[in-house]
């Protein structure tokens, strides 16, 4: 009997309606092209059974790839730098290479096809929620997925690593109450992600139980300093009552924006206003005064996601495990003062 002929790249290109060079870039996950074009070429290649070595693409033969993909919407800010460092260290310890993949944040994003084309062993999705179609592409290829601090719940239950956001917000509120604060500004994030909502809810519920009816202005801003600066400035002009003010921001970067608004209002931290952030990224300790914050164990969370993924690849983890790593209050100069209650 004749052995089946090998599927050629030229055939893939012809049936995809693209040039051979475009098909080559698509199957190798390289070059600039639209997500729709790349996805079309990869679907044809999968259907035909094409690969440069004559084997079907997807998860590598026998699951032997020692490579994980870390997928984020962006890189190179204080938070994602911590995620990358934690994931890279854990992957190296387990003798895996770590590939950094950028997701473009739309339903047609082709990150699953890019990952399938290089035969990765598993994927960590950081601060992202995959669509049902994207998960289907991973499932077809037999590639496991772990979520790291997902902004919303996924369309199906997936293993994930999170932090205790609600408890962190509650700890921030309790700390300000113990410092004698009785007027509050809460700066939540917009979009209102799952973890941001939990932080605000933890803070507000603790304040309401301790001091029902206390003056409290709730504001929203994008997750950056500029938006928080404007939100805090407006809130300072609105808040009523007398005495010191406590500001809780849902991220350290937002807290830095609040610092600017407080200074422009002629107020002094911590004499007039106390500020608590969330995350404990590198810049928190370099603000003046240094920022009291809720430490999110970012590196440890990323490492836990890598370890969970490695256990899944080895077939030792349940697919629906959810791990919460605890937050911790870190007290610094922005709440050093203590006011009489």
Buried (B, 14 or more C-beta within 10 A) or exposed (E): EEEEEEBEBEBBBBBBEBEBEBBBBBBEBEEEBEBEBBBBBBEBBBEBEBBEEEEBBBBBEEBEBEBBBBBBBEBEEBBBBBBBBBBBBBBEEBEBBBBEBEBEEEEEBBBBBBBBBBBBBBBBBBBBBBBEEBBBBBEEBEBBBBBBBBBEEBBEEBBBBBBBBBBBBBBBBBBBBEBBBBBBBBBBBBEBBBBBBBBBBBBBBBBEEBBEEBBBBBBBBBBBBBBBBBBBBBBBEEBEEEEBBBBBBBBBBBBBBBBBBBEEBEBEBBEBBBBBBBBBBEBBBEBEBBBBBBBBBBBBBBBBBBBBBBBBBEEEBEEEBEBBBEBBBBEBBBBBBEBEE
